[in-house]
Amino acid sequence: MEVLELTSLVFGGSVLAGFLGALTGLGGGVVIVPMLALAFGIDMRYAIGASLVSVIATSSGAASAYVREGYANIRIGMLLEVATTVGALGGAILAPHVPTSALAIVFGVVLLYSAYASVSRKVRAGGPVAPNPRAVRWKLDGTLPGTDGPIPYHVTHLPGGFAVMFLAGLLSGLLGIGSGAVKVLAMDQIMRIPFKVSTTTSNFMIGVTAAASAGIYFGRGYIDPGLAMPVVLGVGVGALVGAKVLVHANVGPLRWAFAAVVAALAIEMIYSGSTGRL
């Protein structure tokens, strides 16, 4: 395949990945890595390197808007980034020593969870959250915009959220994804943070998490500018279009379609890893 043809195909696939990622809030990384590895036969570690760069680019653009609108909680994000960054560095250091087939299997399992997360919006049980002394001392409680003015919320279960954030960072560094689904799980279900704050703060965090591990991938030569360039541009274009469509579209059917595609990719990744094809 000619270089120009490969670049064009990678760009087109990345546009689709960014579009689907914007509609579901999971980012394009869950599609980029299997697309590059399965469809184009690119080594998993180079695919992960390109995905990490795209995560940094798309997160940086969206995060500023969420902060400006008053949804993302920067203090929570910066605190939890300690756990995700340490996890991401550990994942990036561990990745070269893990066989590609094992990476493919782990990635497939994470994809299956991402497919489930894209269509599942579990209703959190329990009443109002009581103020947590540690969260109050660290000024983590905040407000989110509402129709009748700012709505206050409280943060709780910090140790549990911190532990899950470390796992999210580890998966990000190991697999080249933003791990947004795991971050939202930690903040929404464990720390009892409102869902809109959880998703926007997660988006603010994934770029920093990816940057921590991308440096290690770059130092080891796994980030190829010729591959990363069309991926970043494609995901950026797709995410921009997806964000505009999201405002007017009925995302229910789109989420189910995305889940079906990701589940199929997950099964193929697990099969390819189990049979040694990757």
One Martini backbone bead per residue (centre of mass of N, CA, C, O) as a GRO file, in nm:
protein
  278
    1MET     BB    1   0.095   0.037   0.023
    2GLU     BB    2   0.072   0.353  -0.008
    3VAL     BB    3   0.130   0.624   0.180
    4LEU     BB    4  -0.110   0.801   0.090
    5GLU     BB    5  -0.326   0.584   0.123
    6LEU     BB    6  -0.279   0.520   0.421
    7THR     BB    7  -0.324   0.807   0.529
    8SER     BB    8  -0.617   0.836   0.428
    9LEU     BB    9  -0.735   0.593   0.581
   10VAL     BB   10  -0.653   0.679   0.866
   11PHE     BB   11  -0.805   0.944   0.864
   12GLY     BB   12  -1.091   0.829   0.815
   13GLY     BB   13  -1.094   0.643   1.067
   14SER     BB   14  -1.044   0.878   1.273
   15VAL     BB   15  -1.299   1.035   1.222
   16LEU     BB   16  -1.489   0.810   1.317
   17ALA     BB   17  -1.369   0.779   1.601
   18GLY     BB   18  -1.420   1.074   1.696
   19PHE     BB   19  -1.724   1.075   1.652
   20LEU     BB   20  -1.798   0.839   1.842
   21GLY     BB   21  -1.652   0.947   2.096
   22ALA     BB   22  -1.824   1.209   2.127
   23LEU     BB   23  -2.109   1.065   2.159
   24THR     BB   24  -2.002   0.882   2.427
   25GLY     BB   25  -1.733   0.991   2.595
   26LEU     BB   26  -1.466   0.785   2.523
   27GLY     BB   27  -1.330   0.835   2.277
   28GLY     BB   28  -1.105   0.723   2.011
   29GLY     BB   29  -0.908   0.498   2.132
   30VAL     BB   30  -1.105   0.242   2.118
   31VAL     BB   31  -1.061   0.248   1.790
   32ILE     BB   32  -0.773   0.308   1.694
   33VAL     BB   33  -0.607   0.061   1.780
   34PRO     BB   34  -0.769  -0.170   1.637
   35MET     BB   35  -0.758  -0.044   1.357
   36LEU     BB   36  -0.448  -0.043   1.319
   37ALA     BB   37  -0.397  -0.347   1.392
   38LEU     BB   38  -0.619  -0.494   1.208
   39ALA     BB   39  -0.644  -0.324   0.931
   40PHE     BB   40  -0.307  -0.237   0.905
   41GLY     BB   41  -0.083  -0.398   1.077
   42ILE     BB   42   0.002  -0.240   1.323
   43ASP     BB   43   0.178  -0.207   1.577
   44MET     BB   44   0.061  -0.177   1.891
   45ARG     BB   45   0.266   0.040   2.000
   46TYR     BB   46   0.219   0.248   1.770
   47ALA     BB   47  -0.085   0.271   1.811
   48ILE     BB   48  -0.068   0.375   2.102
   49GLY     BB   49   0.100   0.628   2.047
   50ALA     BB   50  -0.106   0.766   1.856
   51SER     BB   51  -0.343   0.767   2.058
   52LEU     BB   52  -0.217   0.945   2.279
   53VAL     BB   53  -0.190   1.200   2.107
   54SER     BB   54  -0.496   1.228   2.045
   55VAL     BB   55  -0.589   1.258   2.339
   56ILE     BB   56  -0.443   1.520   2.400
   57ALA     BB   57  -0.574   1.697   2.179
   58THR     BB   58  -0.883   1.655   2.243
   59SER     BB   59  -0.881   1.727   2.546
   60SER     BB   60  -0.774   2.019   2.531
   61GLY     BB   61  -1.016   2.138   2.374
   62ALA     BB   62  -1.259   2.050   2.566
   63ALA     BB   63  -1.170   2.135   2.854
   64SER     BB   64  -1.191   2.448   2.830
   65ALA     BB   65  -1.499   2.454   2.798
   66TYR     BB   66  -1.578   2.312   3.067
   67VAL     BB   67  -1.445   2.519   3.252
   68ARG     BB   68  -1.593   2.775   3.148
   69GLU     BB   69  -1.890   2.647   3.218
   70GLY     BB   70  -1.854   2.498   3.522
   71TYR     BB   71  -1.810   2.173   3.541
   72ALA     BB   72  -1.527   2.137   3.592
   73ASN     BB   73  -1.310   2.007   3.854
   74ILE     BB   74  -0.994   2.099   3.917
   75ARG     BB   75  -0.925   1.996   4.202
   76ILE     BB   76  -1.002   1.703   4.153
   77GLY     BB   77  -0.830   1.653   3.902
   78MET     BB   78  -0.548   1.714   4.033
   79LEU     BB   79  -0.563   1.501   4.252
   80LEU     BB   80  -0.624   1.244   4.067
   81GLU     BB   81  -0.367   1.274   3.885
   82VAL     BB   82  -0.171   1.137   4.071
   83ALA     BB   83  -0.281   0.850   4.020
   84THR     BB   84  -0.288   0.842   3.703
   85THR     BB   85   0.011   0.910   3.651
   86VAL     BB   86   0.137   0.675   3.798
   87GLY     BB   87  -0.014   0.461   3.634
   88ALA     BB   88   0.084   0.550   3.350
   89LEU     BB   89   0.384   0.506   3.398
   90GLY     BB   90   0.359   0.206   3.467
   91GLY     BB   91   0.228   0.118   3.197
   92ALA     BB   92   0.457   0.221   3.007
   93ILE     BB   93   0.684   0.049   3.137
   94LEU     BB   94   0.534  -0.233   3.098
   95ALA     BB   95   0.456  -0.267   2.793
   96PRO     BB   96   0.731  -0.382   2.659
   97HIS     BB   97   0.700  -0.658   2.854
   98VAL     BB   98   0.440  -0.717   2.700
   99PRO     BB   99   0.285  -0.907   2.507
  100THR     BB  100   0.094  -0.843   2.238
  101SER     BB  101  -0.123  -1.060   2.293
  102ALA     BB  102  -0.189  -0.958   2.581
  103LEU     BB  103  -0.272  -0.672   2.504
  104ALA     BB  104  -0.511  -0.759   2.325
  105ILE     BB  105  -0.676  -0.895   2.549
  106VAL     BB  106  -0.699  -0.657   2.742
  107PHE     BB  107  -0.826  -0.466   2.539
  108GLY     BB  108  -1.080  -0.635   2.487
  109VAL     BB  109  -1.192  -0.617   2.774
  110VAL     BB  110  -1.210  -0.306   2.782
  111LEU     BB  111  -1.402  -0.283   2.541
  112LEU     BB  112  -1.640  -0.429   2.668
  113TYR     BB  113  -1.678  -0.220   2.891
  114SER     BB  114  -1.716   0.025   2.702
  115ALA     BB  115  -1.970  -0.080   2.565
  116TYR     BB  116  -2.136  -0.088   2.824
  117ALA     BB  117  -2.092   0.216   2.912
  118SER     BB  118  -2.229   0.352   2.652
  119VAL     BB  119  -2.535   0.222   2.747
  120SER     BB  120  -2.479   0.272   3.053
  121ARG     BB  121  -2.689   0.443   3.315
  122LYS     BB  122  -2.650   0.422   3.623
  123VAL     BB  123  -2.838   0.452   3.898
  124ARG     BB  124  -2.788   0.611   4.182
  125ALA     BB  125  -2.786   0.536   4.502
  126GLY     BB  126  -2.930   0.733   4.724
  127GLY     BB  127  -2.888   1.016   4.878
  128PRO     BB  128  -2.760   1.267   4.996
  129VAL     BB  129  -2.446   1.402   5.040
  130ALA     BB  130  -2.230   1.425   5.281
  131PRO     BB  131  -1.998   1.590   5.421
  132ASN     BB  132  -1.645   1.572   5.392
  133PRO     BB  133  -1.385   1.662   5.579
  134ARG     BB  134  -1.157   1.631   5.369
  135ALA     BB  135  -1.299   1.776   5.132
  136VAL     BB  136  -1.338   2.042   5.282
  137ARG     BB  137  -1.037   2.098   5.347
  138TRP     BB  138  -0.966   2.071   5.017
  139LYS     BB  139  -1.192   2.203   4.841
  140LEU     BB  140  -1.389   1.991   4.653
  141ASP     BB  141  -1.634   2.120   4.662
  142GLY     BB  142  -1.924   2.224   4.457
  143THR     BB  143  -2.061   2.351   4.146
  144LEU     BB  144  -2.337   2.351   3.914
  145PRO     BB  145  -2.514   2.433   3.659
  146GLY     BB  146  -2.846   2.578   3.663
  147THR     BB  147  -3.160   2.704   3.606
  148ASP     BB  148  -3.158   2.826   3.931
  149GLY     BB  149  -2.859   2.785   3.960
  150PRO     BB  150  -2.634   2.676   4.159
  151ILE     BB  151  -2.528   2.335   4.236
  152PRO     BB  152  -2.453   2.164   4.504
  153TYR     BB  153  -2.170   1.947   4.606
  154HIS     BB  154  -2.031   1.637   4.722
  155VAL     BB  155  -1.743   1.460   4.846
  156THR     BB  156  -1.645   1.109   4.852
  157HIS     BB  157  -1.448   0.841   4.881
  158LEU     BB  158  -1.134   0.891   4.815
  159PRO     BB  159  -0.973   0.620   4.829
  160GLY     BB  160  -1.142   0.467   4.615
  161GLY     BB  161  -1.100   0.668   4.382
  162PHE     BB  162  -0.791   0.656   4.380
  163ALA     BB  163  -0.761   0.354   4.308
  164VAL     BB  164  -0.918   0.362   4.035
  165MET     BB  165  -0.734   0.579   3.904
  166PHE     BB  166  -0.485   0.404   3.888
  167LEU     BB  167  -0.610   0.198   3.695
  168ALA     BB  168  -0.670   0.398   3.468
  169GLY     BB  169  -0.372   0.478   3.420
  170LEU     BB  170  -0.264   0.197   3.356
  171LEU     BB  171  -0.441   0.152   3.103
  172SER     BB  172  -0.346   0.399   2.947
  173GLY     BB  173  -0.037   0.322   2.931
  174LEU     BB  174  -0.087   0.027   2.811
  175LEU     BB  175  -0.329   0.110   2.569
  176GLY     BB  176  -0.390   0.419   2.472
  177ILE     BB  177  -0.615   0.538   2.661
  178GLY     BB  178  -0.828   0.741   2.858
  179SER     BB  179  -1.027   0.592   3.063
  180GLY     BB  180  -1.312   0.733   3.104
  181ALA     BB  181  -1.498   0.509   3.218
  182VAL     BB  182  -1.334   0.467   3.484
  183LYS     BB  183  -1.340   0.757   3.589
  184VAL     BB  184  -1.647   0.785   3.604
  185LEU     BB  185  -1.691   0.554   3.799
  186ALA     BB  186  -1.535   0.678   4.037
  187MET     BB  187  -1.697   0.953   4.058
  188ASP     BB  188  -1.999   0.859   4.042
  189GLN     BB  189  -2.012   0.579   4.222
  190ILE     BB  190  -1.800   0.651   4.460
  191MET     BB  191  -1.781   0.985   4.501
  192ARG     BB  192  -2.066   1.120   4.423
  193ILE     BB  193  -2.055   1.270   4.154
  194PRO     BB  194  -2.188   1.431   3.924
  195PHE     BB  195  -2.207   1.336   3.600
  196LYS     BB  196  -2.120   1.600   3.457
  197VAL     BB  197  -1.865   1.634   3.629
  198SER     BB  198  -1.733   1.362   3.569
  199THR     BB  199  -1.706   1.385   3.255
  200THR     BB  200  -1.553   1.661   3.242
  201THR     BB  201  -1.319   1.588   3.432
  202SER     BB  202  -1.221   1.348   3.268
  203ASN     BB  203  -1.148   1.513   3.015
  204PHE     BB  204  -0.937   1.688   3.164
  205MET     BB  205  -0.749   1.431   3.250
  206ILE     BB  206  -0.665   1.252   2.996
  207GLY     BB  207  -0.438   1.430   2.884
  208VAL     BB  208  -0.244   1.407   3.125
  209THR     BB  209  -0.225   1.101   3.131
  210ALA     BB  210  -0.116   1.067   2.840
  211ALA     BB  211   0.139   1.248   2.868
  212ALA     BB  212   0.293   1.072   3.072
  213SER     BB  213   0.323   0.819   2.867
  214ALA     BB  214   0.417   0.949   2.594
  215GLY     BB  215   0.712   1.007   2.672
  216ILE     BB  216   0.797   0.709   2.682
  217TYR     BB  217   0.717   0.631   2.395
  218PHE     BB  218   0.899   0.840   2.258
  219GLY     BB  219   1.173   0.744   2.380
  220ARG     BB  220   1.118   0.444   2.234
  221GLY     BB  221   0.988   0.503   1.933
  222TYR     BB  222   0.642   0.477   1.927
  223ILE     BB  223   0.627   0.769   1.783
  224ASP     BB  224   0.495   0.833   1.467
  225PRO     BB  225   0.444   1.110   1.288
  226GLY     BB  226   0.317   0.979   1.025
  227LEU     BB  227   0.083   0.849   1.206
  228ALA     BB  228  -0.014   1.069   1.411
  229MET     BB  229  -0.117   1.295   1.228
  230PRO     BB  230  -0.381   1.165   1.099
  231VAL     BB  231  -0.504   1.091   1.373
  232VAL     BB  232  -0.532   1.371   1.501
  233LEU     BB  233  -0.690   1.507   1.274
  234GLY     BB  234  -0.925   1.305   1.256
  235VAL     BB  235  -1.023   1.315   1.552
  236GLY     BB  236  -1.072   1.620   1.558
  237VAL     BB  237  -1.288   1.631   1.338
  238GLY     BB  238  -1.482   1.416   1.454
  239ALA     BB  239  -1.530   1.557   1.730
  240LEU     BB  240  -1.650   1.818   1.619
  241VAL     BB  241  -1.891   1.689   1.475
  242GLY     BB  242  -2.002   1.526   1.716
  243ALA     BB  243  -2.065   1.773   1.901
  244LYS     BB  244  -2.279   1.895   1.706
  245VAL     BB  245  -2.468   1.644   1.685
  246LEU     BB  246  -2.531   1.600   1.991
  247VAL     BB  247  -2.734   1.839   2.027
  248HIS     BB  248  -2.962   1.700   1.806
  249ALA     BB  249  -2.936   1.409   1.867
  250ASN     BB  250  -3.022   1.070   1.901
  251VAL     BB  251  -2.803   0.880   2.099
  252GLY     BB  252  -2.908   0.600   2.152
  253PRO     BB  253  -2.855   0.448   1.878
  254LEU     BB  254  -2.555   0.533   1.863
  255ARG     BB  255  -2.459   0.384   2.115
  256TRP     BB  256  -2.538   0.099   2.015
  257ALA     BB  257  -2.361   0.103   1.764
  258PHE     BB  258  -2.096   0.146   1.911
  259ALA     BB  259  -2.111  -0.107   2.090
  260ALA     BB  260  -2.111  -0.311   1.855
  261VAL     BB  261  -1.836  -0.234   1.736
  262VAL     BB  262  -1.664  -0.270   1.995
  263ALA     BB  263  -1.739  -0.566   2.047
  264ALA     BB  264  -1.621  -0.674   1.783
  265LEU     BB  265  -1.333  -0.574   1.837
  266ALA     BB  266  -1.293  -0.730   2.101
  267ILE     BB  267  -1.320  -1.016   1.987
  268GLU     BB  268  -1.089  -0.987   1.780
  269MET     BB  269  -0.864  -0.921   1.984
  270ILE     BB  270  -0.887  -1.177   2.154
  271TYR     BB  271  -0.846  -1.377   1.921
  272SER     BB  272  -0.574  -1.268   1.816
  273GLY     BB  273  -0.423  -1.303   2.086
  274SER     BB  274  -0.482  -1.612   2.133
  275THR     BB  275  -0.356  -1.693   1.826
  276GLY     BB  276  -0.105  -1.488   1.751
  277ARG     BB  277  -0.171  -1.245   1.534
  278LEU     BB  278  -0.038  -1.004   1.741
   0.00000   0.00000   0.00000
